[in-house]
């Protein structure tokens, strides 16, 4: 299964989730990206493309704003693949609290994929 994590800049949340699950689960393929060209450029990270959305079997975002941004550019096409983890942008990369929240909110993913 191809799983895509998306946040604003691909600096903290989505990158942590991608690297965490890539280490825990070798049966699936994980990627992450940011949804804001401005913040991705500033952080020198990866910007989400429509090809990435097509590639993904499942897409996990961290805020309602991320869903709205995807809808703005692609309409409702990818909505059935999206699940919102509802984790605010207040954590650092691989911060313990962020890792624990991701694991808690993705427990369904662990049961399904691991």
Order of alpha helices (4+ residues) and beta strands (2+ residues): beta-alpha-beta-alpha-alpha-beta-alpha-beta-alpha-alpha
